[in-house]
Amino acid sequence: MTPRPSRVRALPGRAGPPEHRGNEVNRGLVQESWYYLPTPTDPSTTIIPIRGGRVVDTERIRNP
Protein backbone atom coordinates (compact mmCIF):
# COMPACT_ATOMS: atom_id res chain seq x y z
CA MET A 1 0.00 0.00 0.00
CA THR A 2 1.36 3.42 -0.98
CA PRO A 3 1.44 6.01 1.83
CA ARG A 4 -0.74 9.06 1.31
CA PRO A 5 1.10 12.29 0.51
CA SER A 6 1.28 14.74 3.41
CA ARG A 7 0.08 18.32 3.38
CA VAL A 8 2.60 21.11 2.85
CA ARG A 9 1.16 23.44 5.53
CA ALA A 10 3.01 21.66 8.35
CA LEU A 11 6.36 21.58 6.53
CA PRO A 12 7.57 25.18 7.16
CA GLY A 13 6.68 24.84 10.85
CA ARG A 14 8.79 21.69 11.18
CA ALA A 15 11.68 22.32 8.79
CA GLY A 16 11.66 26.11 8.49
CA PRO A 17 11.66 28.01 5.21
CA PRO A 18 13.63 26.44 2.34
CA GLU A 19 16.92 27.98 1.20
CA HIS A 20 15.78 27.68 -2.43
CA ARG A 21 12.49 27.04 -4.21
CA GLY A 22 12.19 25.90 -7.82
CA ASN A 23 9.36 25.10 -10.26
CA GLU A 24 9.29 22.63 -13.13
CA VAL A 25 6.69 21.04 -15.39
CA ASN A 26 6.60 17.24 -15.37
CA ARG A 27 4.11 15.48 -17.67
CA GLY A 28 1.99 18.61 -17.84
CA LEU A 29 1.85 19.02 -14.04
CA VAL A 30 3.57 21.88 -12.23
CA GLN A 31 5.86 20.64 -9.50
CA GLU A 32 7.50 22.87 -6.93
CA SER A 33 10.67 21.69 -5.19
CA TRP A 34 11.99 22.99 -1.89
CA TYR A 35 15.73 22.72 -1.25
CA TYR A 36 17.33 22.61 2.20
CA LEU A 37 21.11 23.01 2.08
CA PRO A 38 23.64 21.32 4.39
CA THR A 39 24.37 22.68 7.86
CA PRO A 40 27.07 21.68 10.38
CA THR A 41 24.54 19.49 12.24
CA ASP A 42 22.95 17.98 9.08
CA PRO A 43 25.46 17.48 6.23
CA SER A 44 22.82 16.39 3.69
CA THR A 45 21.05 18.36 0.97
CA THR A 46 17.31 17.68 1.18
CA ILE A 47 14.98 18.10 -1.81
CA ILE A 48 11.22 17.99 -1.25
CA PRO A 49 9.02 17.90 -4.39
CA ILE A 50 5.48 19.22 -3.97
CA ARG A 51 2.59 18.59 -6.38
CA GLY A 52 -0.96 19.83 -5.85
CA GLY A 53 -0.07 21.19 -2.42
CA ARG A 54 1.19 17.81 -1.18
CA VAL A 55 4.65 16.43 -0.48
CA VAL A 56 5.18 13.58 -2.94
CA ASP A 57 8.73 12.50 -2.07
CA THR A 58 11.81 13.37 -0.02
CA GLU A 59 15.33 13.02 -1.39
CA ARG A 60 18.39 13.34 0.84
CA ILE A 61 21.80 13.64 -0.79
CA ARG A 62 24.71 12.96 1.55
CA ASN A 63 27.49 15.50 1.01
CA PRO A 64 31.12 14.54 1.65
C-alpha positions as CSV (number, residue, x, y, z in Angstrom):
1,M,0.0,0.0,0.0
2,T,1.4,3.4,-1.0
3,P,1.4,6.0,1.8
4,R,-0.7,9.1,1.3
5,P,1.1,12.3,0.5
6,S,1.3,14.7,3.4
7,R,0.1,18.3,3.4
8,V,2.6,21.1,2.9
9,R,1.2,23.4,5.5
10,A,3.0,21.7,8.4
11,L,6.4,21.6,6.5
12,P,7.6,25.2,7.2
13,G,6.7,24.8,10.8
14,R,8.8,21.7,11.2
15,A,11.7,22.3,8.8
16,G,11.7,26.1,8.5
17,P,11.7,28.0,5.2
18,P,13.6,26.4,2.3
19,E,16.9,28.0,1.2
20,H,15.8,27.7,-2.4
21,R,12.5,27.0,-4.2
22,G,12.2,25.9,-7.8
23,N,9.4,25.1,-10.3
24,E,9.3,22.6,-13.1
25,V,6.7,21.0,-15.4
26,N,6.6,17.2,-15.4
27,R,4.1,15.5,-17.7
28,G,2.0,18.6,-17.8
29,L,1.8,19.0,-14.0
30,V,3.6,21.9,-12.2
31,Q,5.9,20.6,-9.5
32,E,7.5,22.9,-6.9
33,S,10.7,21.7,-5.2
34,W,12.0,23.0,-1.9
35,Y,15.7,22.7,-1.2
36,Y,17.3,22.6,2.2
37,L,21.1,23.0,2.1
38,P,23.6,21.3,4.4
39,T,24.4,22.7,7.9
40,P,27.1,21.7,10.4
41,T,24.5,19.5,12.2
42,D,23.0,18.0,9.1
43,P,25.5,17.5,6.2
44,S,22.8,16.4,3.7
45,T,21.0,18.4,1.0
46,T,17.3,17.7,1.2
47,I,15.0,18.1,-1.8
48,I,11.2,18.0,-1.2
49,P,9.0,17.9,-4.4
50,I,5.5,19.2,-4.0
51,R,2.6,18.6,-6.4
52,G,-1.0,19.8,-5.9
53,G,-0.1,21.2,-2.4
54,R,1.2,17.8,-1.2
55,V,4.6,16.4,-0.5
56,V,5.2,13.6,-2.9
57,D,8.7,12.5,-2.1
58,T,11.8,13.4,0.0
59,E,15.3,13.0,-1.4
60,R,18.4,13.3,0.8
61,I,21.8,13.6,-0.8
62,R,24.7,13.0,1.5
63,N,27.5,15.5,1.0
64,P,31.1,14.5,1.6
